[in-house]
Amino acid sequence: MEYNFCGNSGLQLPKISLGLWHNFGDTDRFDEATRMICTAFDNGITHFDLANNYGPPPGSAEINFGKIFAAQLKAHRDEILVASKAGYRMWNGPYGDGSSRKNLMASLDQSLRRTGLDYFDIFYSHRYDGVTPVEETMQALIDMVRQGKALYVGISNYPREKARQACQYLENQNVRCLLYQGKYNLFERSPEQETFPLNREKGVGYIAFSPLAQGLLTNRYLHGIPAGSRVRKGSGFLLEEHLTPAVLEKVRRLNELAEKRSQSLAEMSLAWVLNNPNVTSVIVGTSSVPQLRDNLKALENTHFTPAELQQINEILSP
Ligand SMILES: NC(=O)c1ccc[n+]([C@@H]2O[C@H](COP(=O)([O-])OP(=O)(O)OC[C@H]3O[C@@H](n4cnc5c(N)ncnc54)[C@H](OP(=O)(O)O)[C@@H]3O)[C@@H](O)[C@H]2O)c1
């Protein structure tokens, strides 16, 4: 595994991190979840990305991670980064959702209890909720650090100007924003204009989620919708209606290019994200150990020729 320094900080992240949004809940196979986490760590993936609401049901990914961690990885606590987040609906009533101090503080304590950890390495505000003043949310993050419950803090899904305000507020209180977590993949390139310039200016790392567009940018849907796939499970945001003929045609052409590079499409899609110098790490989600091993192979070739990059742009142009 190769590691990148996270923005201007002294913390290194593995180029590939593992996310537990899907495939680690109570409706998934605990034995496969255990194997994926252990295989990840054995291959140098030292960073696991959680949130309060991951499951289903919400909270179960943290509970399952906690069980696996206690049984397999506890002795390696200082070799591992665990991240969690709060900001989306988690419990009933006005305090179980959004980015208020009340929600974030309660949610952090719940997440620590579910995982059985003493602290999170990284804790994020999961979103700007459109109402809560950024100062209130950032002060809550600062206080988590002061309380020793989080070593570093980050933000996710913040619009550009709110992200700027957040970074500035943190900086003024001597708690830097470590990381911005946002969606970046071959189909979603808005961070190139929206987020990367601020990251560079402020020395904040960028960690890309859904680098495979939830499985679209792999060979998963090239020959129909397989049983057990994210679309078939129907518990998430990737829907059958997203698999339009136009999208599948682009995927097929990208797959041909990947074959010419002697890579799977998943490998090439991850390599393309990692080829961007603004990206500190990609968070992959996997439903099996073979998928994880395939994704790790992306690191063997993250170089693209100008002709390949041009071909990719042509395939993706509307
Ligand atoms: N901050 C946020 O708001 C936010 C939002 C979304 C995600 N995230 C984080 O980012 C992580 C990754 O997101 P994601 O799960 O959407 O990532 P993704 O890597 O884009 O998609 C993961 C899915 O792609 C398929 N896949 C993965 N590797 C494959 C391979 N080698 N070959 C074929 N198919 C493959 C699997 O689908 P099947 O299940 O069908 O096998 C897997 O579940 C999450 O777990 C979470 O930690 C954060």
The ligand as an SDF file (V2000), in Angstrom:
LIG
                    3D

 48 52  0  0  0  0  0  0  0  0999 V2000
  -19.8370   11.3070    2.9090 N   0  0  0  0  0  0  0  0  0  0  0  0
  -20.8680   10.8190    2.2720 C   0  0  0  0  0  0  0  0  0  0  0  0
  -21.9290   11.4450    2.1770 O   0  0  0  0  0  0  0  0  0  0  0  0
  -20.7550    9.4630    1.6320 C   0  0  0  0  0  0  0  0  0  0  0  0
  -21.6950    9.0580    0.6810 C   0  0  0  0  0  0  0  0  0  0  0  0
  -21.5210    7.8160    0.0800 C   0  0  0  0  0  0  0  0  0  0  0  0
  -20.4610    7.0090    0.4460 C   0  0  0  0  0  0  0  0  0  0  0  0
  -19.5650    7.4170    1.4000 N   0  0  0  0  0  0  0  0  0  0  0  0
  -18.4280    6.5660    1.8040 C   0  0  0  0  0  0  0  0  0  0  0  0
  -17.7940    6.0490    0.6590 O   0  0  0  0  0  0  0  0  0  0  0  0
  -17.7880    4.6210    0.7130 C   0  0  0  0  0  0  0  0  0  0  0  0
  -17.8250    4.0540   -0.6710 C   0  0  0  0  0  0  0  0  0  0  0  0
  -19.0310    4.4150   -1.3110 O   0  0  0  0  0  0  0  0  0  0  0  0
  -19.7150    3.4040   -2.3000 P   0  0  0  0  0  0  0  0  0  0  0  0
  -20.0030    2.1400   -1.5680 O   0  0  0  0  0  0  0  0  0  0  0  0
  -20.7930    4.0940   -3.0090 O   0  0  0  0  0  0  0  0  0  0  0  0
  -18.4440    3.1320   -3.2420 O   0  0  0  0  0  0  0  0  0  0  0  0
  -18.2000    2.5250   -4.6740 P   0  0  0  0  0  0  0  0  0  0  0  0
  -16.8270    1.9530   -4.5280 O   0  0  0  0  0  0  0  0  0  0  0  0
  -18.4420    3.5530   -5.7120 O   0  0  0  0  0  0  0  0  0  0  0  0
  -19.2800    1.3720   -4.8950 O   0  0  0  0  0  0  0  0  0  0  0  0
  -19.2270    0.1880   -4.1690 C   0  0  0  0  0  0  0  0  0  0  0  0
  -19.9880   -0.9170   -4.8890 C   0  0  0  0  0  0  0  0  0  0  0  0
  -19.4020   -1.1510   -6.1620 O   0  0  0  0  0  0  0  0  0  0  0  0
  -19.3690   -2.5350   -6.4430 C   0  0  0  0  0  0  0  0  0  0  0  0
  -17.9640   -2.9400   -6.5840 N   0  0  0  0  0  0  0  0  0  0  0  0
  -16.9080   -2.5770   -5.7980 C   0  0  0  0  0  0  0  0  0  0  0  0
  -15.7630   -3.1080   -6.2570 N   0  0  0  0  0  0  0  0  0  0  0  0
  -16.0830   -3.8200   -7.3660 C   0  0  0  0  0  0  0  0  0  0  0  0
  -15.3370   -4.5850   -8.2800 C   0  0  0  0  0  0  0  0  0  0  0  0
  -14.0140   -4.7160   -8.1450 N   0  0  0  0  0  0  0  0  0  0  0  0
  -16.0030   -5.1900   -9.2980 N   0  0  0  0  0  0  0  0  0  0  0  0
  -17.3420   -5.0620   -9.4470 C   0  0  0  0  0  0  0  0  0  0  0  0
  -18.1110   -4.3410   -8.6030 N   0  0  0  0  0  0  0  0  0  0  0  0
  -17.4790   -3.7260   -7.5710 C   0  0  0  0  0  0  0  0  0  0  0  0
  -20.0460   -3.2340   -5.2900 C   0  0  0  0  0  0  0  0  0  0  0  0
  -21.4160   -3.3560   -5.6470 O   0  0  0  0  0  0  0  0  0  0  0  0
  -22.3120   -4.6260   -5.2130 P   0  0  0  0  0  0  0  0  0  0  0  0
  -22.7250   -4.3200   -3.8050 O   0  0  0  0  0  0  0  0  0  0  0  0
  -23.4200   -4.5930   -6.1990 O   0  0  0  0  0  0  0  0  0  0  0  0
  -21.4480   -5.8450   -5.3150 O   0  0  0  0  0  0  0  0  0  0  0  0
  -19.8970   -2.2480   -4.1510 C   0  0  0  0  0  0  0  0  0  0  0  0
  -20.8830   -2.3850   -3.1590 O   0  0  0  0  0  0  0  0  0  0  0  0
  -18.9870    4.2850    1.5970 C   0  0  0  0  0  0  0  0  0  0  0  0
  -18.8920    2.9970    2.1490 O   0  0  0  0  0  0  0  0  0  0  0  0
  -18.8750    5.3800    2.6210 C   0  0  0  0  0  0  0  0  0  0  0  0
  -17.8760    5.0300    3.5660 O   0  0  0  0  0  0  0  0  0  0  0  0
  -19.7060    8.6290    1.9830 C   0  0  0  0  0  0  0  0  0  0  0  0
  1  2  1  0
  2  3  2  0
  2  4  1  0
  4  5  1  0
  4 48  2  0
  5  6  2  0
  6  7  1  0
  7  8  2  0
  8  9  1  0
  8 48  1  0
  9 10  1  0
  9 46  1  0
 10 11  1  0
 11 12  1  0
 11 44  1  0
 12 13  1  0
 13 14  1  0
 14 15  2  0
 14 16  1  0
 14 17  1  0
 17 18  1  0
 18 19  2  0
 18 20  1  0
 18 21  1  0
 21 22  1  0
 22 23  1  0
 23 24  1  0
 23 42  1  0
 24 25  1  0
 25 26  1  0
 25 36  1  0
 26 27  1  0
 26 35  1  0
 27 28  2  0
 28 29  1  0
 29 30  1  0
 29 35  2  0
 30 31  1  0
 30 32  2  0
 32 33  1  0
 33 34  2  0
 34 35  1  0
 36 37  1  0
 36 42  1  0
 37 38  1  0
 38 39  2  0
 38 40  1  0
 38 41  1  0
 42 43  1  0
 44 45  1  0
 44 46  1  0
 46 47  1  0
M  CHG  2   8   1  16  -1
M  END
$$$$
